[in-house]
Amino acid sequence: MQLRRRSAAMTGASTTATAAALTATLGLAAASWVVAVRQMNGMDMGVATRLGSFAFFAVLWVVMMAAMMLPGAAPAVLRRVHASGRVRAVPLFVGSYLAVWALVGVAVYALYRPHGSFAAGVVVIAAGAYEFTPLKRRFRRRCRESVRSGLEFGLCCVGSSIGLMLMLVAVSVMSVTWMCVIAVLVVAQKLLPAKAAIDVPLAVAITGLGILIVLAPSSVPGLTPPM
């Protein structure tokens, strides 16, 4: 009887920890969406978008990554809680995960310049081509497996989603609309099993969008600022 009670108590504690971790992760993502949308208001200038100061962009980029990436990272967070048995593992896991994306943001700020539609189209075509590669599939598979730390999970997810994120940067890094589109794709790829029937058409569609941007940029809404 005592063993049964202890088992029930452990099960209850695990359920509570899981619920708390999930609530905290999704709550942070939701709050980040609110902040990101407010801060990005009026900044979308398509391929001519400017990033502002480094401090401003660095903070906004981390907020954007929290909004876009944490919903898809929720299963990994829960696996970490189950492995450690403690909710206290969540801040370190999430923090180190976002730190990886923060480093990506530093690289984006260093390399990004307002550009033309041709450059944007080339990047989008490259992003579509990356979706076909074994490297993409490998990183995507690793995102769905158990990992030891948020740092390791972050590196795997950067490898899986870097093409989509470069696509966002190319077409308009401050566009809430494109941010939503890329976020949906990222979450879907993290949560859904890989299937050629879905993945191949998506890669073809991204590549096709890049070609359209190169050939007829005016047909893509929001790509260039209004005259």
Secondary structure, DSSP 4 states (H G I P E B T S, - for coil): -HHHHHHHHHHHHHHHHHHHHHHHHHHHHHHHHHHHHHHHTTT--GGG-----HHHHHHHHHHHHHHHHHHHHHHHHHHHHHHH--TTHHHHHHHHHHHHHHHHHHHHHHH-----HHHHHHHHHHHHHHTTSHHHHHHHHHHTS--S-HHHHHHHHHHHHHHHHHHHHHHHTT-HHHHHHHHHHHHHHHHSPP-HHHHHHHHHHHHHHHHHHHH-GGGSTTSS---
